């Protein structure tokens, strides 16, 4: 995660929280210095036993929301620095771009800074 020109006032560690398909997972903590590097994979699995038509699955994914939050471990409960929200379908299957690279591997998303992140 990059945030050019920004120094974090608080020095507590940060992590990324990802909510997807009714599951929430967190990355390992990293030091409070940009750029942040999260060297891990988060795996989300879900079975849809009642879905037989792919179109129905697409509709279901459009009603689910993918949420990413950058959180700093500032006591007592942590401080959300930035968030990203998008329907799960568009998050998992973004529109094709005219750039090189493998689909889904190296993507850029723009997180919205929270009011507590000055």
N, CA, C and O atoms as a Tinker XYZ file with bonds, in Angstrom:
   472  protein
     1  N      0.860000   -1.162000    0.000000    73     2
     2  CA     0.000000    0.000000    0.000000    64     1     3
     3  C      0.901000    1.217000    0.000000    63     2     4     5
     4  O      1.820000    1.319000    0.813000    81     3
     5  N      0.643000    2.121000   -0.894000    73     3     6
     6  CA     1.437000    3.340000   -0.962000    64     5     7
     7  C      0.591000    4.534000   -0.554000    63     6     8     9
     8  O     -0.631000    4.536000   -0.701000    81     7
     9  N      1.263000    5.534000   -0.043000    73     7    10
    10  CA     0.625000    6.795000    0.319000    64     9    11
    11  C      1.742000    7.836000    0.246000    63    10    12    13
    12  O      2.262000    8.267000    1.275000    81    11
    13  N      2.109000    8.238000   -0.980000    73    11    14
    14  CA     3.291000    9.084000   -1.185000    64    13    15
    15  C      3.282000   10.353000   -0.334000    63    14    16    17
    16  O      2.286000   11.073000   -0.264000    81    15
    17  N      4.422000   10.603000    0.309000    73    15    18
    18  CA     4.596000   11.826000    1.084000    64    17    19
    19  C      3.972000   11.811000    2.465000    63    18    20    21
    20  O      3.984000   12.832000    3.152000    81    19
    21  N      3.425000   10.681000    2.891000    73    19    22
    22  CA     2.735000   10.632000    4.182000    64    21    23
    23  C      3.582000    9.892000    5.206000    63    22    24    25
    24  O      4.082000    8.798000    4.946000    81    23
    25  N      3.732000   10.498000    6.360000    73    23    26
    26  CA     4.363000    9.860000    7.509000    64    25    27
    27  C      3.275000    9.660000    8.561000    63    26    28    29
    28  O      2.499000   10.575000    8.836000    81    27
    29  N      3.217000    8.491000    9.133000    73    27    30
    30  CA     2.203000    8.211000   10.145000    64    29    31
    31  C      2.634000    8.777000   11.488000    63    30    32    33
    32  O      3.745000    8.526000   11.954000    81    31
    33  N      1.742000    9.543000   12.102000    73    31    34
    34  CA     2.018000   10.147000   13.406000    64    33    35
    35  C      2.154000    9.074000   14.480000    63    34    36    37
    36  O      3.086000    9.103000   15.283000    81    35
    37  N      1.208000    8.118000   14.489000    73    35    38
    38  CA     1.263000    7.010000   15.433000    64    37    39
    39  C      2.179000    5.939000   14.863000    63    38    40    41
    40  O      2.181000    5.709000   13.654000    81    39
    41  N      2.948000    5.287000   15.706000    73    39    42
    42  CA     3.918000    4.289000   15.251000    64    41    43
    43  C      3.466000    2.848000   15.470000    63    42    44    45
    44  O      4.235000    1.918000   15.229000    81    43
    45  N      2.220000    2.651000   15.927000    73    43    46
    46  CA     1.709000    1.297000   16.113000    64    45    47
    47  C      1.569000    0.607000   14.756000    63    46    48    49
    48  O      1.396000    1.264000   13.729000    81    47
    49  N      1.646000   -0.722000   14.764000    73    47    50
    50  CA     1.586000   -1.512000   13.532000    64    49    51
    51  C      0.217000   -1.408000   12.857000    63    50    52    53
    52  O     -0.767000   -0.978000   13.458000    81    51
    53  N      0.192000   -1.818000   11.587000    73    51    54
    54  CA    -1.026000   -1.794000   10.788000    64    53    55
    55  C     -1.317000   -3.171000   10.224000    63    54    56    57
    56  O     -0.432000   -4.021000   10.130000    81    55
    57  N     -2.575000   -3.379000    9.848000    73    55    58
    58  CA    -2.969000   -4.599000    9.149000    64    57    59
    59  C     -4.117000   -4.264000    8.216000    63    58    60    61
    60  O     -4.744000   -3.210000    8.326000    81    59
    61  N     -4.376000   -5.166000    7.308000    73    59    62
    62  CA    -5.466000   -5.019000    6.368000    64    61    63
    63  C     -6.552000   -6.016000    6.738000    63    62    64    65
    64  O     -6.283000   -7.210000    6.870000    81    63
    65  N     -7.769000   -5.538000    6.905000    73    63    66
    66  CA    -8.917000   -6.391000    7.187000    64    65    67
    67  C     -9.731000   -6.506000    5.900000    63    66    68    69
    68  O    -10.046000   -5.499000    5.266000    81    67
    69  N    -10.069000   -7.740000    5.519000    73    67    70
    70  CA   -10.818000   -7.972000    4.281000    64    69    71
    71  C    -12.073000   -8.762000    4.610000    63    70    72    73
    72  O    -11.999000   -9.858000    5.167000    81    71
    73  N    -13.231000   -8.199000    4.261000    73    71    74
    74  CA   -14.516000   -8.873000    4.437000    64    73    75
    75  C    -15.070000   -9.188000    3.054000    63    74    76    77
    76  O    -15.225000   -8.309000    2.207000    81    75
    77  N    -15.366000  -10.480000    2.851000    73    75    78
    78  CA   -15.781000  -10.943000    1.527000    64    77    79
    79  C    -16.582000  -12.226000    1.697000    63    78    80    81
    80  O    -16.177000  -13.117000    2.444000    81    79
    81  N    -17.698000  -12.325000    1.020000    73    79    82
    82  CA   -18.521000  -13.535000    1.029000    64    81    83
    83  C    -18.916000  -13.967000    2.450000    63    82    84    85
    84  O    -18.957000  -15.158000    2.756000    81    83
    85  N    -19.202000  -12.987000    3.304000    73    83    86
    86  CA   -19.621000  -13.288000    4.661000    64    85    87
    87  C    -18.503000  -13.714000    5.587000    63    86    88    89
    88  O    -18.766000  -14.194000    6.689000    81    87
    89  N    -17.261000  -13.549000    5.166000    73    87    90
    90  CA   -16.099000  -13.921000    5.974000    64    89    91
    91  C    -15.207000  -12.695000    6.165000    63    90    92    93
    92  O    -15.146000  -11.819000    5.303000    81    91
    93  N    -14.527000  -12.648000    7.292000    73    91    94
    94  CA   -13.599000  -11.555000    7.552000    64    93    95
    95  C    -12.241000  -12.145000    7.911000    63    94    96    97
    96  O    -12.139000  -13.012000    8.778000    81    95
    97  N    -11.201000  -11.666000    7.236000    73    95    98
    98  CA    -9.844000  -12.140000    7.500000    64    97    99
    99  C     -8.926000  -10.934000    7.631000    63    98   100   101
   100  O     -9.184000   -9.864000    7.080000    81    99
   101  N     -7.846000  -11.142000    8.378000    73    99   102
   102  CA    -6.890000  -10.071000    8.616000    64   101   103
   103  C     -5.492000  -10.527000    8.211000    63   102   104   105
   104  O     -5.133000  -11.697000    8.350000    81   103
   105  N     -4.720000   -9.579000    7.711000    73   103   106
   106  CA    -3.338000   -9.868000    7.377000    64   105   107
   107  C     -2.496000   -9.834000    8.645000    63   106   108   109
   108  O     -2.976000   -9.448000    9.711000    81   107
   109  N     -1.253000  -10.237000    8.521000    73   107   110
   110  CA    -0.289000  -10.059000    9.599000    64   109   111
   111  C     -0.023000   -8.560000    9.754000    63   110   112   113
   112  O     -0.246000   -7.782000    8.826000    81   111
   113  N      0.439000   -8.180000   10.895000    73   111   114
   114  CA     0.755000   -6.774000   11.148000    64   113   115
   115  C      2.072000   -6.390000   10.476000    63   114   116   117
   116  O      2.989000   -7.201000   10.348000    81   115
   117  N      2.135000   -5.122000   10.050000    73   115   118
   118  CA     3.355000   -4.599000    9.437000    64   117   119
   119  C      3.728000   -3.285000   10.126000    63   118   120   121
   120  O      2.867000   -2.624000   10.707000    81   119
   121  N      5.009000   -2.905000   10.064000    73   119   122
   122  CA     5.436000   -1.640000   10.673000    64   121   123
   123  C      4.728000   -0.441000   10.041000    63   122   124   125
   124  O      4.300000   -0.496000    8.889000    81   123
   125  N      4.613000    0.630000   10.805000    73   123   126
   126  CA     3.892000    1.831000   10.383000    64   125   127
   127  C      4.774000    2.750000    9.541000    63   126   128   129
   128  O      5.114000    3.852000    9.971000    81   127
   129  N      5.140000    2.302000    8.353000    73   127   130
   130  CA     5.931000    3.109000    7.428000    64   129   131
   131  C      5.543000    2.736000    6.003000    63   130   132   133
   132  O      5.596000    1.570000    5.612000    81   131
   133  N      5.149000    3.757000    5.229000    73   131   134
   134  CA     4.799000    3.515000    3.833000    64   133   135
   135  C      6.057000    3.373000    3.001000    63   134   136   137
   136  O      7.061000    4.020000    3.302000    81   135
   137  N      6.038000    2.546000    1.964000    73   135   138
   138  CA     4.947000    1.667000    1.533000    64   137   139
   139  C      4.814000    0.451000    2.462000    63   138   140   141
   140  O      5.787000   -0.016000    3.054000    81   139
   141  N      3.583000   -0.040000    2.564000    73   139   142
   142  CA     3.286000   -1.217000    3.380000    64   141   143
   143  C      3.307000   -2.443000    2.478000    63   142   144   145
   144  O      2.747000   -2.423000    1.382000    81   143
   145  N      3.949000   -3.504000    2.939000    73   143   146
   146  CA     4.012000   -4.735000    2.157000    64   145   147
   147  C      3.370000   -5.872000    2.941000    63   146   148   149
   148  O      3.822000   -6.220000    4.032000    81   147
   149  N      2.318000   -6.443000    2.380000    73   147   150
   150  CA     1.644000   -7.600000    2.969000    64   149   151
   151  C      1.996000   -8.803000    2.102000    63   150   152   153
   152  O      1.454000   -8.956000    1.008000    81   151
   153  N      2.886000   -9.645000    2.572000    73   151   154
   154  CA     3.387000  -10.775000    1.801000    64   153   155
   155  C      2.632000  -12.049000    2.162000    63   154   156   157
   156  O      3.219000  -12.992000    2.692000    81   155
   157  N      1.346000  -12.077000    1.879000    73   155   158
   158  CA     0.550000  -13.255000    2.207000    64   157   159
   159  C     -0.684000  -13.317000    1.326000    63   158   160   161
   160  O     -1.060000  -12.344000    0.673000    81   159
   161  N     -1.298000  -14.479000    1.329000    73   159   162
   162  CA    -2.535000  -14.689000    0.590000    64   161   163
   163  C     -3.669000  -14.891000    1.588000    63   162   164   165
   164  O     -3.502000  -15.559000    2.609000    81   163
   165  N     -4.803000  -14.315000    1.285000    73   163   166
   166  CA    -6.010000  -14.565000    2.058000    64   165   167
   167  C     -6.945000  -15.356000    1.149000    63   166   168   169
   168  O     -7.267000  -14.908000    0.048000    81   167
   169  N     -7.375000  -16.512000    1.597000    73   167   170
   170  CA    -8.216000  -17.384000    0.777000    64   169   171
   171  C     -9.637000  -17.364000    1.321000    63   170   172   173
   172  O     -9.866000  -17.596000    2.507000    81   171
   173  N    -10.581000  -17.084000    0.437000    73   171   174
   174  CA   -11.993000  -17.080000    0.777000    64   173   175
   175  C    -12.691000  -18.144000   -0.065000    63   174   176   177
   176  O    -12.577000  -18.145000   -1.291000    81   175
   177  N    -13.400000  -19.033000    0.585000    73   175   178
   178  CA   -14.141000  -20.070000   -0.120000    64   177   179
   179  C    -15.588000  -20.029000    0.329000    63   178   180   181
   180  O    -15.884000  -19.815000    1.504000    81   179
   181  N    -16.483000  -20.237000   -0.619000    73   179   182
   182  CA   -17.901000  -20.298000   -0.290000    64   181   183
   183  C    -18.594000  -21.203000   -1.302000    63   182   184   185
   184  O    -18.324000  -21.133000   -2.501000    81   183
   185  N    -19.477000  -22.042000   -0.812000    73   183   186
   186  CA   -20.266000  -22.932000   -1.661000    64   185   187
   187  C    -21.682000  -22.380000   -1.727000    63   186   188   189
   188  O    -22.262000  -22.004000   -0.708000    81   187
   189  N    -22.222000  -22.336000   -2.914000    73   187   190
   190  CA   -23.592000  -21.891000   -3.136000    64   189   191
   191  C    -24.405000  -23.094000   -3.602000    63   190   192   193
   192  O    -24.592000  -23.263000   -4.807000    81   191
   193  N    -24.896000  -23.936000   -2.693000    73   191   194
   194  CA   -25.538000  -25.198000   -3.072000    64   193   195
   195  C    -26.842000  -25.029000   -3.856000    63   194   196   197
   196  O    -27.222000  -25.917000   -4.619000    81   195
   197  N    -27.523000  -23.908000   -3.675000    73   195   198
   198  CA   -28.810000  -23.717000   -4.338000    64   197   199
   199  C    -28.701000  -22.995000   -5.677000    63   198   200   201
   200  O    -29.713000  -22.788000   -6.347000    81   199
   201  N    -27.499000  -22.613000   -6.074000    73   199   202
   202  CA   -27.300000  -21.879000   -7.324000    64   201   203
   203  C    -26.941000  -22.870000   -8.437000    63   202   204   205
   204  O    -25.951000  -23.595000   -8.336000    81   203
   205  N    -27.748000  -22.892000   -9.490000    73   203   206
   206  CA   -27.465000  -23.751000  -10.637000    64   205   207
   207  C    -27.190000  -22.932000  -11.899000    63   206   208   209
   208  O    -26.568000  -23.424000  -12.840000    81   207
   209  N    -27.652000  -21.693000  -11.912000    73   207   210
   210  CA   -27.483000  -20.821000  -13.072000    64   209   211
   211  C    -26.383000  -19.797000  -12.767000    63   210   212   213
   212  O    -26.473000  -19.088000  -11.765000    81   211
   213  N    -25.343000  -19.706000  -13.615000    73   211   214
   214  CA   -24.278000  -18.720000  -13.380000    64   213   215
   215  C    -24.810000  -17.286000  -13.277000    63   214   216   217
   216  O    -24.249000  -16.466000  -12.550000    81   215
   217  N    -25.871000  -16.989000  -13.991000    73   215   218
   218  CA   -26.470000  -15.659000  -13.920000    64   217   219
   219  C    -26.996000  -15.352000  -12.521000    63   218   220   221
   220  O    -26.921000  -14.215000  -12.056000    81   219
   221  N    -27.525000  -16.369000  -11.858000    73   219   222
   222  CA   -27.997000  -16.185000  -10.485000    64   221   223
   223  C    -26.832000  -15.912000   -9.539000    63   222   224   225
   224  O    -26.958000  -15.125000   -8.600000    81   223
   225  N    -25.703000  -16.562000   -9.789000    73   223   226
   226  CA   -24.522000  -16.325000   -8.968000    64   225   227
   227  C    -24.016000  -14.896000   -9.155000    63   226   228   229
   228  O    -23.625000  -14.242000   -8.187000    81   227
   229  N    -24.024000  -14.416000  -10.383000    73   227   230
   230  CA   -23.611000  -13.044000  -10.668000    64   229   231
   231  C    -24.486000  -12.068000   -9.891000    63   230   232   233
   232  O    -23.978000  -11.130000   -9.275000    81   231
   233  N    -25.797000  -12.286000   -9.917000    73   231   234
   234  CA   -26.714000  -11.402000   -9.182000    64   233   235
   235  C    -26.433000  -11.446000   -7.693000    63   234   236   237
   236  O    -26.452000  -10.413000   -7.023000    81   235
   237  N    -26.175000  -12.628000   -7.177000    73   235   238
   238  CA   -25.880000  -12.784000   -5.758000    64   237   239
   239  C    -24.607000  -12.025000   -5.380000    63   238   240   241
   240  O    -24.559000  -11.362000   -4.344000    81   239
   241  N    -23.581000  -12.123000   -6.220000    73   239   242
   242  CA   -22.324000  -11.422000   -5.957000    64   241   243
   243  C    -22.482000   -9.910000   -6.049000    63   242   244   245
   244  O    -21.756000   -9.169000   -5.388000    81   243
   245  N    -23.430000   -9.445000   -6.867000    73   243   246
   246  CA   -23.672000   -8.010000   -6.980000    64   245   247
   247  C    -24.309000   -7.452000   -5.715000    63   246   248   249
   248  O    -24.172000   -6.260000   -5.435000    81   247
   249  N    -24.999000   -8.281000   -4.948000    73   247   250
   250  CA   -25.634000   -7.828000   -3.709000    64   249   251
   251  C    -24.721000   -7.967000   -2.495000    63   250   252   253
   252  O    -25.031000   -7.439000   -1.427000    81   251
   253  N    -23.599000   -8.672000   -2.645000    73   251   254
   254  CA   -22.632000   -8.815000   -1.567000    64   253   255
   255  C    -21.620000   -7.672000   -1.687000    63   254   256   257
   256  O    -21.344000   -7.198000   -2.789000    81   255
   257  N    -21.075000   -7.236000   -0.567000    73   255   258
   258  CA   -20.113000   -6.136000   -0.583000    64   257   259
   259  C    -18.754000   -6.604000   -0.088000    63   258   260   261
   260  O    -18.643000   -7.222000    0.971000    81   259
   261  N    -17.732000   -6.304000   -0.862000    73   259   262
   262  CA   -16.347000   -6.548000   -0.461000    64   261   263
   263  C    -15.856000   -5.290000    0.248000    63   262   264   265
   264  O    -15.991000   -4.183000   -0.274000    81   263
   265  N    -15.288000   -5.464000    1.438000    73   263   266
   266  CA   -14.808000   -4.332000    2.226000    64   265   267
   267  C    -13.359000   -4.574000    2.631000    63   266   268   269
   268  O    -13.035000   -5.611000    3.211000    81   267
   269  N    -12.496000   -3.623000    2.326000    73   267   270
   270  CA   -11.103000   -3.655000    2.769000    64   269   271
   271  C    -10.891000   -2.457000    3.678000    63   270   272   273
   272  O    -11.317000   -1.347000    3.360000    81   271
   273  N    -10.233000   -2.679000    4.808000    73   271   274
   274  CA    -9.955000   -1.598000    5.743000    64   273   275
   275  C     -8.490000   -1.658000    6.166000    63   274   276   277
   276  O     -7.982000   -2.714000    6.543000    81   275
   277  N     -7.829000   -0.524000    6.097000    73   275   278
   278  CA    -6.467000   -0.402000    6.608000    64   277   279
   279  C     -6.594000    0.096000    8.038000    63   278   280   281
   280  O     -7.105000    1.190000    8.280000    81   279
   281  N     -6.127000   -0.712000    8.989000    73   279   282
   282  CA    -6.334000   -0.422000   10.409000    64   281   283
   283  C     -4.993000   -0.335000   11.118000    63   282   284   285
   284  O     -4.108000   -1.172000   10.943000    81   283
   285  N     -4.881000    0.717000   11.930000    73   283   286
   286  CA    -3.693000    0.868000   12.765000    64   285   287
   287  C     -4.073000    0.514000   14.199000    63   286   288   289
   288  O     -5.145000    0.891000   14.671000    81   287
   289  N     -3.209000   -0.195000   14.878000    73   287   290
   290  CA    -3.492000   -0.709000   16.220000    64   289   291
   291  C     -3.315000    0.345000   17.303000    63   290   292   293
   292  O     -2.566000    0.144000   18.259000    81   291
   293  N     -4.003000    1.458000   17.150000    73   291   294
   294  CA    -3.962000    2.520000   18.146000    64   293   295
   295  C     -4.971000    2.171000   19.237000    63   294   296   297
   296  O     -6.153000    1.986000   18.945000    81   295
   297  N     -4.518000    2.076000   20.505000    73   295   298
   298  CA    -5.438000    1.703000   21.591000    64   297   299
   299  C     -6.591000    2.696000   21.706000    63   298   300   301
   300  O     -6.399000    3.869000   21.387000    81   299
   301  N     -7.765000    2.286000   22.143000    73   299   302
   302  CA    -8.057000    0.980000   22.712000    64   301   303
   303  C     -8.524000   -0.058000   21.689000    63   302   304   305
   304  O     -8.391000   -1.254000   21.951000    81   303
   305  N     -9.067000    0.349000   20.529000    73   303   306
   306  CA    -9.627000   -0.652000   19.606000    64   305   307
   307  C     -9.030000   -0.604000   18.206000    63   306   308   309
   308  O     -9.388000   -1.431000   17.368000    81   307
   309  N     -8.158000    0.311000   17.934000    73   307   310
   310  CA    -7.615000    0.447000   16.592000    64   309   311
   311  C     -8.297000    1.574000   15.848000    63   310   312   313
   312  O     -9.417000    1.964000   16.177000    81   311
   313  N     -7.613000    2.093000   14.842000    73   311   314
   314  CA    -8.122000    3.226000   14.082000    64   313   315
   315  C     -8.126000    2.872000   12.600000    63   314   316   317
   316  O     -7.102000    2.472000   12.047000    81   315
   317  N     -9.283000    3.021000   11.963000    73   315   318
   318  CA    -9.400000    2.778000   10.520000    64   317   319
   319  C     -8.826000    3.991000    9.797000    63   318   320   321
   320  O     -9.306000    5.113000    9.960000    81   319
   321  N     -7.791000    3.746000    8.997000    73   319   322
   322  CA    -7.156000    4.830000    8.252000    64   321   323
   323  C     -7.760000    5.012000    6.864000    63   322   324   325
   324  O     -7.885000    6.136000    6.377000    81   323
   325  N     -8.137000    3.892000    6.226000    73   323   326
   326  CA    -8.682000    3.972000    4.869000    64   325   327
   327  C     -9.575000    2.766000    4.607000    63   326   328   329
   328  O     -9.389000    1.700000    5.192000    81   327
   329  N    -10.547000    2.952000    3.717000    73   327   330
   330  CA   -11.474000    1.872000    3.386000    64   329   331
   331  C    -11.674000    1.787000    1.875000    63   330   332   333
   332  O    -11.417000    2.731000    1.128000    81   331
   333  N    -12.136000    0.631000    1.469000    73   331   334
   334  CA   -12.517000    0.389000    0.084000    64   333   335
   335  C    -13.747000   -0.500000    0.129000    63   334   336   337
   336  O    -13.745000   -1.534000    0.796000    81   335
   337  N    -14.801000   -0.100000   -0.581000    73   335   338
   338  CA   -16.020000   -0.906000   -0.665000    64   337   339
   339  C    -16.467000   -0.992000   -2.110000    63   338   340   341
   340  O    -16.477000    0.000000   -2.838000    81   339
   341  N    -16.836000   -2.195000   -2.509000    73   339   342
   342  CA   -17.341000   -2.411000   -3.861000    64   341   343
   343  C    -18.155000   -3.695000   -3.841000    63   342   344   345
   344  O    -17.915000   -4.566000   -3.006000    81   343
   345  N    -19.114000   -3.821000   -4.750000    73   343   346
   346  CA   -19.848000   -5.084000   -4.763000    64   345   347
   347  C    -18.865000   -6.198000   -5.136000    63   346   348   349
   348  O    -17.920000   -5.992000   -5.898000    81   347
   349  N    -19.115000   -7.366000   -4.581000    73   347   350
   350  CA   -18.173000   -8.478000   -4.696000    64   349   351
   351  C    -17.923000   -8.884000   -6.144000    63   350   352   353
   352  O    -16.803000   -9.254000   -6.496000    81   351
   353  N    -18.936000   -8.820000   -6.975000    73   351   354
   354  CA   -18.750000   -9.187000   -8.391000    64   353   355
   355  C    -17.710000   -8.287000   -9.048000    63   354   356   357
   356  O    -16.785000   -8.778000   -9.695000    81   355
   357  N    -17.857000   -6.973000   -8.885000    73   355   358
   358  CA   -16.916000   -6.048000   -9.515000    64   357   359
   359  C    -15.528000   -6.123000   -8.888000    63   358   360   361
   360  O    -14.527000   -5.886000   -9.564000    81   359
   361  N    -15.463000   -6.451000   -7.595000    73   359   362
   362  CA   -14.167000   -6.593000   -6.945000    64   361   363
   363  C    -13.432000   -7.828000   -7.464000    63   362   364   365
   364  O    -12.247000   -7.757000   -7.791000    81   363
   365  N    -14.133000   -8.958000   -7.539000    73   363   366
   366  CA   -13.503000  -10.204000   -7.984000    64   365   367
   367  C    -13.248000  -10.235000   -9.489000    63   366   368   369
   368  O    -12.263000  -10.816000   -9.945000    81   367
   369  N    -14.129000   -9.616000  -10.248000    73   367   370
   370  CA   -14.038000   -9.657000  -11.710000    64   369   371
   371  C    -14.110000   -8.242000  -12.267000    63   370   372   373
   372  O    -15.133000   -7.843000  -12.824000    81   371
   373  N    -13.015000   -7.474000  -12.119000    73   371   374
   374  CA   -13.037000   -6.085000  -12.609000    64   373   375
   375  C    -13.107000   -6.043000  -14.124000    63   374   376   377
   376  O    -12.758000   -7.003000  -14.811000    81   375
   377  N    -13.562000   -4.916000  -14.621000    73   375   378
   378  CA   -13.611000   -4.733000  -16.068000    64   377   379
   379  C    -12.218000   -4.906000  -16.651000    63   378   380   381
   380  O    -11.229000   -4.535000  -16.019000    81   379
   381  N    -12.133000   -5.470000  -17.858000    73   379   382
   382  CA   -10.813000   -5.614000  -18.492000    64   381   383
   383  C    -10.183000   -4.246000  -18.727000    63   382   384   385
   384  O    -10.866000   -3.290000  -19.091000    81   383
   385  N     -8.895000   -4.168000  -18.519000    73   383   386
   386  CA    -8.150000   -2.926000  -18.753000    64   385   387
   387  C     -7.213000   -3.142000  -19.934000    63   386   388   389
   388  O     -6.928000   -4.272000  -20.332000    81   387
   389  N     -6.752000   -2.046000  -20.470000    73   387   390
   390  CA    -5.842000   -2.118000  -21.609000    64   389   391
   391  C     -4.392000   -2.129000  -21.142000    63   390   392   393
   392  O     -3.530000   -1.530000  -21.785000    81   391
   393  N     -4.116000   -2.801000  -20.035000    73   391   394
   394  CA    -2.755000   -2.888000  -19.529000    64   393   395
   395  C     -2.299000   -4.329000  -19.544000    63   394   396   397
   396  O     -3.106000   -5.255000  -19.620000    81   395
   397  N     -0.995000   -4.501000  -19.470000    73   395   398
   398  CA    -0.428000   -5.850000  -19.447000    64   397   399
   399  C     -0.556000   -6.442000  -18.054000    63   398   400   401
   400  O     -0.867000   -5.738000  -17.093000    81   399
   401  N     -0.317000   -7.718000  -17.958000    73   399   402
   402  CA    -0.320000   -8.377000  -16.660000    64   401   403
   403  C     -1.375000   -9.459000  -16.621000    63   402   404   405
   404  O     -2.231000   -9.552000  -17.501000    81   403
   405  N     -1.300000  -10.269000  -15.593000    73   403   406
   406  CA    -2.251000  -11.355000  -15.425000    64   405   407
   407  C     -3.511000  -10.837000  -14.771000    63   406   408   409
   408  O     -3.447000  -10.070000  -13.810000    81   407
   409  N     -4.643000  -11.245000  -15.280000    73   407   410
   410  CA    -5.929000  -10.802000  -14.772000    64   409   411
   411  C     -6.073000  -11.183000  -13.302000    63   410   412   413
   412  O     -5.964000  -12.355000  -12.941000    81   411
   413  N     -6.322000  -10.169000  -12.447000    73   411   414
   414  CA    -6.593000  -10.440000  -11.051000    64   413   415
   415  C     -5.384000  -10.490000  -10.136000    63   414   416   417
   416  O     -5.547000  -10.465000   -8.916000    81   415
   417  N     -4.165000  -10.562000  -10.685000    73   415   418
   418  CA    -2.992000  -10.683000   -9.828000    64   417   419
   419  C     -2.526000   -9.323000   -9.319000    63   418   420   421
   420  O     -2.494000   -9.095000   -8.110000    81   419
   421  N     -2.172000   -8.437000  -10.206000    73   419   422
   422  CA    -1.662000   -7.128000   -9.825000    64   421   423
   423  C     -2.672000   -6.063000  -10.210000    63   422   424   425
   424  O     -2.706000   -5.580000  -11.342000    81   423
   425  N     -3.483000   -5.720000   -9.241000    73   423   426
   426  CA    -4.513000   -4.709000   -9.480000    64   425   427
   427  C     -4.293000   -3.547000   -8.545000    63   426   428   429
   428  O     -3.791000   -3.703000   -7.432000    81   427
   429  N     -4.671000   -2.397000   -9.010000    73   427   430
   430  CA    -4.620000   -1.217000   -8.164000    64   429   431
   431  C     -6.043000   -0.841000   -7.796000    63   430   432   433
   432  O     -6.941000   -0.829000   -8.638000    81   431
   433  N     -6.226000   -0.536000   -6.525000    73   431   434
   434  CA    -7.507000   -0.006000   -6.079000    64   433   435
   435  C     -7.214000    1.265000   -5.290000    63   434   436   437
   436  O     -6.138000    1.407000   -4.710000    81   435
   437  N     -8.147000    2.163000   -5.271000    73   435   438
   438  CA    -7.989000    3.415000   -4.547000    64   437   439
   439  C     -8.847000    3.348000   -3.293000    63   438   440   441
   440  O    -10.073000    3.250000   -3.363000    81   439
   441  N     -8.188000    3.401000   -2.156000    73   439   442
   442  CA    -8.914000    3.378000   -0.892000    64   441   443
   443  C     -9.272000    4.815000   -0.526000    63   442   444   445
   444  O     -8.567000    5.760000   -0.880000    81   443
   445  N    -10.374000    4.952000    0.183000    73   443   446
   446  CA   -10.824000    6.267000    0.617000    64   445   447
   447  C    -10.327000    6.483000    2.047000    63   446   448   449
   448  O    -10.578000    5.668000    2.935000    81   447
   449  N     -9.630000    7.576000    2.250000    73   447   450
   450  CA    -9.107000    7.822000    3.588000    64   449   451
   451  C    -10.240000    8.173000    4.535000    63   450   452   453
   452  O    -11.213000    8.820000    4.148000    81   451
   453  N    -10.102000    7.739000    5.780000    73   451   454
   454  CA   -11.123000    8.058000    6.777000    64   453   455
   455  C    -10.856000    9.444000    7.355000    63   454   456   457
   456  O     -9.767000    9.995000    7.193000    81   455
   457  N    -11.843000    9.991000    8.020000    73   455   458
   458  CA   -11.692000   11.323000    8.596000    64   457   459
   459  C    -10.644000   11.341000    9.712000    63   458   460   461
   460  O    -10.093000   12.396000   10.027000    81   459
   461  N    -10.369000   10.180000   10.309000    73   459   462
   462  CA    -9.357000   10.120000   11.381000    64   461   463
   463  C     -7.936000   10.038000   10.847000    63   462   464   465
   464  O     -6.985000   10.101000   11.626000    81   463
   465  N     -7.772000    9.900000    9.547000    73   463   466
   466  CA    -6.445000    9.819000    8.921000    64   465   467
   467  C     -6.120000   11.188000    8.346000    63   466   468   469
   468  O     -6.522000   11.514000    7.229000    81   467
   469  N     -5.398000   11.977000    9.108000    73   467   470
   470  CA    -5.134000   13.356000    8.687000    64   469   471
   471  C     -3.939000   13.454000    7.772000    63   470   472
   472  O     -3.587000   14.548000    7.331000    81   471
